[in-house]
Amino acid sequence: DVKVTQSSRYLVKRTGEKVFLECVQDMDHENMFWYRQDPGLGLRLIYFSYDVKMKEKGDIPEGYSVSREKKERFSLILESASTNQTSMYLCASSLSGQGVETQYFGPGTRLLVL
Amino acid sequence: DQQVKQNSPSLSVQEGRISILNCDYTNSMFDYFLWYKKYPAEGPTFLISISSIKDKNEDGRFTVFLNKSAKHLSLHIVPSQPGDSAVYFCAASEGSRNNDMRFGAGTRLTVKP
């Protein structure tokens, strides 16, 4: 079974703090993704990566950066957290060259920025 | 601008009856469509998909219908079971191997015993 784990289930941070959200997958997947889920908006892609040290912007990259130093780990960084970044963050991974059905999601991190 | 829309935020049906969840899309380049199911405190999991070369795909109690001319797809669950209660997301992509999916806002299905 593919396992995608996220470092925290819940996080509370203050405005202006630097926030790290970690994601680890154990199935040697090349592709990794960060989404945020907001009511009425569904899942929106923030960043994705097709390989180590590679990153591509998604639909809403503003205010975020990412790091992929190892194949299994993909980090989302909020350089200076703001209240509008309060959201559910979902990480996913998938195999290259396979159908989109192979995109497996982690359980999510609910971030509250005060 | 949301390219994939699920206009019903919630749906409630009786156990044993049919559940119909709807999804509309605006991008005519989308040719691969998926439904994901999400339980509380879990990530979304893949449920069923359909390519634009088909108008129907069935997997057990789940059937997805695609109407390309109307840019509309629907998920039918027959018969509905209480364990089907979850949030259902519609997603679309250009090509089945393109990981750049667009998701709808989700519909919360409640199946009452």
Chai-1 contact restraints between the chains, C-beta under 6 A:
chainA,res_idxA,chainB,res_idxB,connection_type,confidence,min_distance_angstrom,max_distance_angstrom,comment,restraint_id
A,N31,B,N99,contact,1.0,0.0,6.0,A-B,restraint_1
A,G40,B,A105,contact,1.0,0.0,6.0,A-B,restraint_2
A,L41,B,A105,contact,1.0,0.0,6.0,A-B,restraint_3
A,G42,B,F103,contact,1.0,0.0,6.0,A-B,restraint_4
A,G42,B,G104,contact,1.0,0.0,6.0,A-B,restraint_5
A,G42,B,A105,contact,1.0,0.0,6.0,A-B,restraint_6
A,G42,B,G106,contact,1.0,0.0,6.0,A-B,restraint_7
A,L43,B,F103,contact,1.0,0.0,6.0,A-B,restraint_8
A,L90,B,G43,contact,1.0,0.0,6.0,A-B,restraint_9
A,S94,B,N99,contact,1.0,0.0,6.0,A-B,restraint_10
A,G99,B,S96,contact,1.0,0.0,6.0,A-B,restraint_11
A,V100,B,S93,contact,1.0,0.0,6.0,A-B,restraint_12
A,V100,B,N99,contact,1.0,0.0,6.0,A-B,restraint_13
A,V100,B,M101,contact,1.0,0.0,6.0,A-B,restraint_14
A,E101,B,F46,contact,1.0,0.0,6.0,A-B,restraint_15
A,E101,B,S49,contact,1.0,0.0,6.0,A-B,restraint_16
A,F105,B,G43,contact,1.0,0.0,6.0,A-B,restraint_17
A,F105,B,P44,contact,1.0,0.0,6.0,A-B,restraint_18
A,G106,B,G43,contact,1.0,0.0,6.0,A-B,restraint_19
A,P107,B,E42,contact,1.0,0.0,6.0,A-B,restraint_20
A,P107,B,G43,contact,1.0,0.0,6.0,A-B,restraint_21
A,G108,B,G43,contact,1.0,0.0,6.0,A-B,restraint_22
